[in-house]
Amino acid sequence: MTFDFETPINRHGTDSQKWQKYAGRDVLPMWVADMDFVSPPAILEALHRRVDHGVFGYARPTDSTVTAVVQGLAQRYGWAIDPAWLVWLPGLVVGLNVTAQAFAAPGDEVLSLSPVYPPFMTAPKNSGRVSVTVPWAGRTSRWEIDWEQLEAAVTPRTKLFFLCNPHNPLARVWRRDELLRLADFCARHNLVLCSDEIHCDLILDPQLPHVPTASLGADIAARTITLMAPSKTYNVPGLGTSFAVIPDSALRAQFVRATAGIVAEVTTLGFTACEAAYSHCEPWRQALLATLRGNRDFLLEFLAREMPAIRVDAPIEATYLAWLNVSALGLPDPVAHFEQHGVGLSDGAFFGAPRGSHLRLNFGCPRSVLAEALRRMKQGLRG
Protein backbone atom coordinates (compact mmCIF):
# COMPACT_ATOMS: atom_id res chain seq x y z
CA MET A 1 0.00 0.00 0.00
CA THR A 2 1.28 3.44 -0.89
CA PHE A 3 0.65 6.70 0.95
CA ASP A 4 0.79 10.27 -0.33
CA PHE A 5 3.25 12.49 1.50
CA GLU A 6 3.92 14.75 -1.48
CA THR A 7 0.63 16.48 -2.31
CA PRO A 8 0.44 19.79 -0.40
CA ILE A 9 -2.72 20.17 1.68
CA ASN A 10 -4.37 23.59 1.72
CA ARG A 11 -4.74 24.54 5.39
CA HIS A 12 -5.39 28.23 4.77
CA GLY A 13 -8.62 29.39 6.37
CA THR A 14 -8.88 26.34 8.64
CA ASP A 15 -8.59 26.11 12.43
CA SER A 16 -4.85 25.37 12.13
CA GLN A 17 -2.79 27.36 14.65
CA LYS A 18 0.22 26.75 12.46
CA TRP A 19 -1.29 28.48 9.43
CA GLN A 20 -3.48 31.05 11.20
CA LYS A 21 -0.36 32.70 12.62
CA TYR A 22 0.46 34.11 9.20
CA ALA A 23 -3.06 34.49 7.82
CA GLY A 24 -3.11 36.97 4.97
CA ARG A 25 0.66 36.85 4.53
CA ASP A 26 2.82 34.89 2.13
CA VAL A 27 4.72 33.09 4.88
CA LEU A 28 5.31 29.33 4.96
CA PRO A 29 4.83 28.20 8.59
CA MET A 30 7.65 25.87 9.64
CA TRP A 31 7.34 26.51 13.37
CA VAL A 32 4.90 24.61 15.62
CA ALA A 33 5.32 20.82 15.73
CA ASP A 34 2.45 19.51 13.69
CA MET A 35 2.92 18.06 10.23
CA ASP A 36 1.31 19.09 6.95
CA PHE A 37 0.43 15.49 6.09
CA VAL A 38 -3.01 13.88 6.06
CA SER A 39 -3.39 11.46 8.96
CA PRO A 40 -3.31 7.71 8.21
CA PRO A 41 -6.25 6.26 6.27
CA ALA A 42 -6.98 3.79 9.09
CA ILE A 43 -7.46 6.67 11.53
CA LEU A 44 -9.72 8.54 9.13
CA GLU A 45 -11.81 5.42 8.53
CA ALA A 46 -12.15 4.78 12.27
CA LEU A 47 -13.20 8.38 12.88
CA HIS A 48 -15.79 8.21 10.09
CA ARG A 49 -17.27 5.05 11.61
CA ARG A 50 -17.41 6.64 15.05
CA VAL A 51 -19.02 9.82 13.72
CA ASP A 52 -21.60 7.73 11.85
CA HIS A 53 -22.56 6.19 15.18
CA GLY A 54 -23.86 9.64 16.05
CA VAL A 55 -23.71 9.65 19.87
CA PHE A 56 -20.87 11.49 21.61
CA GLY A 57 -21.35 11.16 25.33
CA TYR A 58 -18.69 11.21 28.03
CA ALA A 59 -16.02 8.72 27.03
CA ARG A 60 -13.86 6.09 28.68
CA PRO A 61 -11.32 3.90 26.88
CA THR A 62 -12.64 0.53 25.80
CA ASP A 63 -10.71 -2.66 26.43
CA SER A 64 -9.64 -2.67 22.79
CA THR A 65 -8.17 0.84 23.09
CA VAL A 66 -6.14 -0.12 26.14
CA THR A 67 -5.02 -3.36 24.48
CA ALA A 68 -3.85 -1.42 21.40
CA VAL A 69 -1.58 0.78 23.52
CA VAL A 70 -0.25 -2.08 25.64
CA GLN A 71 0.51 -4.23 22.59
CA GLY A 72 2.01 -1.28 20.73
CA LEU A 73 4.54 -0.59 23.48
CA ALA A 74 5.39 -4.27 23.76
CA GLN A 75 5.89 -4.75 20.03
CA ARG A 76 7.90 -1.60 19.40
CA TYR A 77 10.02 -1.37 22.55
CA GLY A 78 9.75 -4.68 24.34
CA TRP A 79 8.14 -2.81 27.23
CA ALA A 80 5.50 -4.88 29.00
CA ILE A 81 3.16 -2.57 30.88
CA ASP A 82 0.18 -3.36 33.08
CA PRO A 83 -3.02 -1.69 31.80
CA ALA A 84 -3.55 -0.38 35.33
CA TRP A 85 -0.50 1.83 34.88
CA LEU A 86 -2.23 4.01 32.26
CA VAL A 87 -3.62 7.44 33.16
CA TRP A 88 -5.34 9.16 30.23
CA LEU A 89 -4.79 12.86 29.60
CA PRO A 90 -6.03 15.45 27.09
CA GLY A 91 -2.47 16.49 26.25
CA LEU A 92 1.16 15.94 27.09
CA VAL A 93 1.68 19.51 28.31
CA VAL A 94 -1.12 18.84 30.76
CA GLY A 95 0.93 15.91 32.01
CA LEU A 96 3.98 18.11 32.61
CA ASN A 97 1.92 20.60 34.59
CA VAL A 98 0.20 17.89 36.64
CA THR A 99 3.56 16.26 37.40
CA ALA A 100 5.01 19.54 38.65
CA GLN A 101 2.03 20.08 40.95
CA ALA A 102 1.87 16.48 42.14
CA PHE A 103 5.49 15.97 43.12
CA ALA A 104 6.82 19.42 44.00
CA ALA A 105 5.50 22.01 46.45
CA PRO A 106 5.47 25.76 45.80
CA GLY A 107 9.07 26.93 45.89
CA ASP A 108 10.46 23.47 45.08
CA GLU A 109 12.69 23.05 42.06
CA VAL A 110 12.21 21.14 38.82
CA LEU A 111 15.41 20.36 36.94
CA SER A 112 15.80 20.04 33.17
CA LEU A 113 18.38 20.43 30.40
CA SER A 114 18.42 23.52 28.20
CA PRO A 115 17.62 24.18 25.41
CA VAL A 116 14.41 22.21 25.71
CA TYR A 117 10.74 22.23 24.75
CA PRO A 118 9.39 25.43 26.41
CA PRO A 119 6.69 23.79 28.64
CA PHE A 120 9.50 22.04 30.51
CA MET A 121 10.39 25.47 31.86
CA THR A 122 6.94 27.03 32.07
CA ALA A 123 5.02 24.13 33.65
CA PRO A 124 6.75 24.46 37.04
CA LYS A 125 6.32 28.24 37.03
CA ASN A 126 2.60 27.97 36.30
CA SER A 127 2.00 26.71 39.84
CA GLY A 128 4.70 28.52 41.78
CA ARG A 129 7.42 25.91 41.41
CA VAL A 130 10.93 26.86 40.27
CA SER A 131 12.40 25.83 36.92
CA VAL A 132 16.15 25.18 37.01
CA THR A 133 17.93 24.45 33.75
CA VAL A 134 21.40 23.08 33.07
CA PRO A 135 22.94 23.88 29.66
CA TRP A 136 23.98 21.09 27.34
CA ALA A 137 27.62 20.58 26.50
CA GLY A 138 27.81 20.87 22.69
CA ARG A 139 29.84 18.31 20.77
CA THR A 140 30.58 17.87 17.09
CA SER A 141 29.23 14.31 17.13
CA ARG A 142 26.21 14.81 19.41
CA TRP A 143 24.93 16.91 22.28
CA GLU A 144 26.11 15.71 25.68
CA ILE A 145 25.04 16.23 29.29
CA ASP A 146 27.37 18.30 31.43
CA TRP A 147 27.24 15.87 34.34
CA GLU A 148 29.31 18.09 36.64
CA GLN A 149 26.92 21.02 36.20
CA LEU A 150 23.93 18.73 36.56
CA GLU A 151 25.17 17.45 39.93
CA ALA A 152 25.95 20.98 41.07
CA ALA A 153 22.42 22.15 40.22
CA VAL A 154 20.77 19.85 42.77
CA THR A 155 19.68 21.47 46.03
CA PRO A 156 17.55 20.28 48.97
CA ARG A 157 14.54 21.77 47.15
CA THR A 158 15.07 19.80 43.94
CA LYS A 159 12.22 17.28 43.63
CA LEU A 160 11.81 16.49 39.94
CA PHE A 161 13.83 15.90 36.80
CA PHE A 162 12.15 16.51 33.44
CA LEU A 163 13.62 14.42 30.61
CA CYS A 164 12.80 14.75 26.90
CA ASN A 165 13.36 11.36 25.25
CA PRO A 166 13.89 11.78 22.25
CA HIS A 167 14.90 15.37 22.77
CA ASN A 168 13.04 18.38 21.39
CA PRO A 169 14.52 20.56 19.87
CA LEU A 170 17.90 18.83 19.57
CA ALA A 171 16.49 15.74 17.79
CA ARG A 172 18.65 13.61 20.07
CA VAL A 173 18.10 9.91 20.85
CA TRP A 174 19.20 8.81 24.30
CA ARG A 175 21.45 5.76 24.60
CA ARG A 176 20.82 3.07 27.17
CA ASP A 177 24.01 3.86 29.11
CA GLU A 178 23.02 7.52 29.37
CA LEU A 179 19.56 6.65 30.63
CA LEU A 180 21.04 4.31 33.22
CA ARG A 181 23.29 7.11 34.43
CA LEU A 182 20.31 9.45 34.65
CA ALA A 183 18.40 6.78 36.56
CA ASP A 184 21.26 6.56 39.04
CA PHE A 185 21.36 10.35 39.29
CA CYS A 186 17.65 10.50 40.13
CA ALA A 187 17.93 7.64 42.64
CA ARG A 188 20.88 9.20 44.47
CA HIS A 189 19.05 12.51 44.80
CA ASN A 190 15.61 10.97 45.41
CA LEU A 191 14.07 12.70 42.40
CA VAL A 192 10.92 11.76 40.56
CA LEU A 193 11.71 11.41 36.85
CA CYS A 194 9.18 12.65 34.30
CA SER A 195 10.07 11.32 30.86
CA ASP A 196 8.38 13.01 27.89
CA GLU A 197 8.51 10.38 25.13
CA ILE A 198 6.01 11.88 22.69
CA HIS A 199 8.46 11.62 19.76
CA CYS A 200 9.49 8.03 20.53
CA ASP A 201 7.89 6.61 17.35
CA LEU A 202 9.85 9.03 15.16
CA ILE A 203 13.41 7.66 15.32
CA LEU A 204 15.10 8.51 12.01
CA ASP A 205 18.31 6.59 12.60
CA PRO A 206 17.36 2.89 12.34
CA GLN A 207 20.46 1.95 14.33
CA LEU A 208 19.23 3.84 17.40
CA PRO A 209 16.33 2.12 19.16
CA HIS A 210 14.10 4.09 21.47
CA VAL A 211 14.53 2.94 25.08
CA PRO A 212 11.62 3.84 27.38
CA THR A 213 13.24 5.17 30.52
CA ALA A 214 10.96 3.19 32.82
CA SER A 215 11.81 -0.06 31.02
CA LEU A 216 15.36 -0.07 32.41
CA GLY A 217 14.44 -1.80 35.66
CA ALA A 218 12.15 -1.87 38.66
CA ASP A 219 14.06 0.79 40.58
CA ILE A 220 13.79 3.49 37.94
CA ALA A 221 10.25 2.43 37.00
CA ALA A 222 9.22 3.05 40.61
CA ARG A 223 10.11 6.75 40.32
CA THR A 224 9.19 7.45 36.68
CA ILE A 225 6.21 9.14 35.04
CA THR A 226 6.30 8.41 31.29
CA LEU A 227 4.27 10.67 29.01
CA MET A 228 3.31 9.42 25.53
CA ALA A 229 0.77 10.17 22.81
CA PRO A 230 -0.11 9.28 19.22
CA SER A 231 -0.35 12.98 18.38
CA LYS A 232 3.06 13.76 16.86
CA THR A 233 3.53 10.51 14.97
CA TYR A 234 0.08 10.30 13.40
CA ASN A 235 -0.58 14.05 13.17
CA VAL A 236 -3.61 14.09 15.47
CA PRO A 237 -2.64 16.67 18.16
CA GLY A 238 -5.95 18.46 17.67
CA LEU A 239 -7.78 15.40 19.01
CA GLY A 240 -6.21 15.88 22.46
CA THR A 241 -5.26 12.34 23.48
CA SER A 242 -2.22 11.46 25.58
CA PHE A 243 -1.43 9.11 28.43
CA ALA A 244 0.90 8.70 31.36
CA VAL A 245 2.43 5.32 32.20
CA ILE A 246 3.03 5.17 35.97
CA PRO A 247 4.07 1.74 37.30
CA ASP A 248 4.25 2.71 40.98
CA SER A 249 0.80 2.72 42.57
CA ALA A 250 1.64 5.44 45.12
CA LEU A 251 3.03 7.77 42.44
CA ARG A 252 0.03 7.01 40.26
CA ALA A 253 -2.43 7.86 43.03
CA GLN A 254 -0.58 11.09 43.77
CA PHE A 255 -0.62 12.02 40.08
CA VAL A 256 -4.33 11.27 39.71
CA ARG A 257 -5.15 13.35 42.81
CA ALA A 258 -3.42 16.33 41.19
CA THR A 259 -5.71 16.01 38.15
CA ALA A 260 -8.92 16.15 40.19
CA GLY A 261 -11.31 18.85 39.07
CA ILE A 262 -8.89 20.56 36.67
CA VAL A 263 -8.00 18.07 33.94
CA ALA A 264 -10.53 17.48 31.19
CA GLU A 265 -11.43 14.01 30.02
CA VAL A 266 -10.23 12.59 26.71
CA THR A 267 -12.87 12.75 23.99
CA THR A 268 -14.62 9.96 22.11
CA LEU A 269 -12.83 10.80 18.87
CA GLY A 270 -9.48 11.00 20.65
CA PHE A 271 -9.82 7.44 21.95
CA THR A 272 -10.94 6.28 18.51
CA ALA A 273 -7.91 7.78 16.80
CA CYS A 274 -5.53 6.44 19.45
CA GLU A 275 -6.78 2.87 19.06
CA ALA A 276 -6.55 3.00 15.28
CA ALA A 277 -3.06 4.50 15.44
CA TYR A 278 -1.57 1.73 17.54
CA SER A 279 -3.57 -1.07 15.92
CA HIS A 280 -3.57 -0.41 12.17
CA CYS A 281 -1.09 2.28 11.16
CA GLU A 282 2.35 0.68 11.25
CA PRO A 283 2.75 0.59 7.43
CA TRP A 284 1.88 4.28 7.31
CA ARG A 285 4.37 5.07 10.09
CA GLN A 286 7.16 3.30 8.23
CA ALA A 287 6.34 5.26 5.07
CA LEU A 288 6.31 8.46 7.10
CA LEU A 289 9.75 7.68 8.54
CA ALA A 290 11.13 7.14 5.04
CA THR A 291 9.70 10.51 4.00
CA LEU A 292 11.12 12.29 7.02
CA ARG A 293 14.55 10.74 6.50
CA GLY A 294 14.50 11.98 2.93
CA ASN A 295 13.44 15.47 4.03
CA ARG A 296 16.15 15.55 6.69
CA ASP A 297 18.82 14.58 4.18
CA PHE A 298 17.53 17.11 1.64
CA LEU A 299 17.63 19.83 4.31
CA LEU A 300 21.16 19.01 5.45
CA GLU A 301 22.48 18.81 1.90
CA PHE A 302 20.85 22.12 0.97
CA LEU A 303 22.28 23.90 4.00
CA ALA A 304 25.78 22.56 3.38
CA ARG A 305 25.69 23.50 -0.30
CA GLU A 306 23.68 26.73 -0.36
CA MET A 307 23.70 28.20 3.17
CA PRO A 308 26.84 26.98 4.96
CA ALA A 309 26.59 29.79 7.50
CA ILE A 310 23.55 27.98 8.94
CA ARG A 311 24.68 24.84 10.77
CA VAL A 312 23.11 21.80 12.34
CA ASP A 313 25.62 21.10 15.11
CA ALA A 314 24.80 17.43 15.68
CA PRO A 315 22.97 14.66 13.80
CA ILE A 316 19.18 14.79 13.51
CA GLU A 317 18.49 11.36 14.99
CA ALA A 318 14.74 11.67 15.62
CA THR A 319 11.65 13.88 15.23
CA TYR A 320 10.89 16.12 12.26
CA LEU A 321 12.58 19.12 13.86
CA ALA A 322 15.92 20.69 12.95
CA TRP A 323 17.82 22.85 15.44
CA LEU A 324 19.54 25.46 13.28
CA ASN A 325 22.57 27.37 14.54
CA VAL A 326 22.27 30.82 12.91
CA SER A 327 24.69 32.68 15.18
CA ALA A 328 27.15 33.19 12.31
CA LEU A 329 24.56 35.28 10.47
CA GLY A 330 24.78 38.02 13.08
CA LEU A 331 21.06 38.82 12.83
CA PRO A 332 19.57 40.67 15.81
CA ASP A 333 16.20 38.99 15.20
CA PRO A 334 16.53 35.98 12.85
CA VAL A 335 12.85 35.04 13.22
CA ALA A 336 11.70 38.45 11.98
CA HIS A 337 14.32 38.40 9.24
CA PHE A 338 13.14 35.12 7.73
CA GLU A 339 9.47 36.02 8.22
CA GLN A 340 10.13 39.07 6.03
CA HIS A 341 11.38 36.64 3.39
CA GLY A 342 8.40 34.29 3.67
CA VAL A 343 9.38 31.60 6.19
CA GLY A 344 8.05 31.32 9.75
CA LEU A 345 10.40 29.55 12.18
CA SER A 346 10.51 29.00 15.95
CA ASP A 347 12.73 31.31 17.97
CA GLY A 348 15.45 29.40 19.78
CA ALA A 349 15.16 31.82 22.69
CA PHE A 350 11.84 30.20 23.63
CA PHE A 351 13.76 26.95 24.16
CA GLY A 352 16.40 28.60 26.34
CA ALA A 353 19.05 29.35 23.71
CA PRO A 354 20.77 32.76 23.58
CA ARG A 355 18.68 35.24 21.61
CA GLY A 356 19.59 35.30 17.95
CA SER A 357 21.59 32.07 18.08
CA HIS A 358 19.19 29.32 17.01
CA LEU A 359 15.98 28.60 15.13
CA ARG A 360 13.85 25.45 15.01
CA LEU A 361 12.56 24.30 11.64
CA ASN A 362 9.75 21.76 11.16
CA PHE A 363 10.44 19.62 8.08
CA GLY A 364 7.29 17.49 8.48
CA CYS A 365 5.81 18.66 5.18
CA PRO A 366 5.83 17.75 1.49
CA ARG A 367 9.29 17.99 -0.06
CA SER A 368 8.14 20.72 -2.43
CA VAL A 369 7.12 22.92 0.52
CA LEU A 370 10.43 22.33 2.27
CA ALA A 371 12.33 23.15 -0.93
CA GLU A 372 10.41 26.40 -1.36
CA ALA A 373 11.03 27.39 2.26
CA LEU A 374 14.75 26.77 1.88
CA ARG A 375 14.81 28.70 -1.38
CA ARG A 376 13.21 31.66 0.38
CA MET A 377 15.67 31.44 3.26
CA LYS A 378 18.58 31.43 0.82
CA GLN A 379 17.13 34.46 -0.95
CA GLY A 380 16.75 36.13 2.43
CA LEU A 381 20.46 35.81 3.06
CA ARG A 382 21.21 37.46 -0.26
CA GLY A 383 18.82 40.36 0.18
Secondary structure, DSSP 8 states (H G I E B T S, - for coil): -----SS----TTSS-HHHHTTTTS--EE--SS--SS---HHHHHHHHHHHHH----S----HHHHHHHHHHHHHHH-----GGGEEEES-HHHHHHHHHHHH--TT-EEEEEES--THHHHHHHHTT-EEEEEE-B--SSS-B--HHHHHHH--TTEEEEEEESSBTTTTB---HHHHHHHHHHHHHTT-EEEEE-TTTT-B--TTS----GGGG-HHHHTTEEEEE-SHHHHT-GGG--EEEE--SHHHHHHHHHHHTTTS----HHHHHHHHHHHHH-HHHHHHHHHHHHHHHHHHHHHHHHH-TTSB--S---BSSEEEEE-GGG--S-HHHHHHHTTEE-EEGGGGT--TTTEEEEE--S-HHHHHHHHHHHHHHHH-
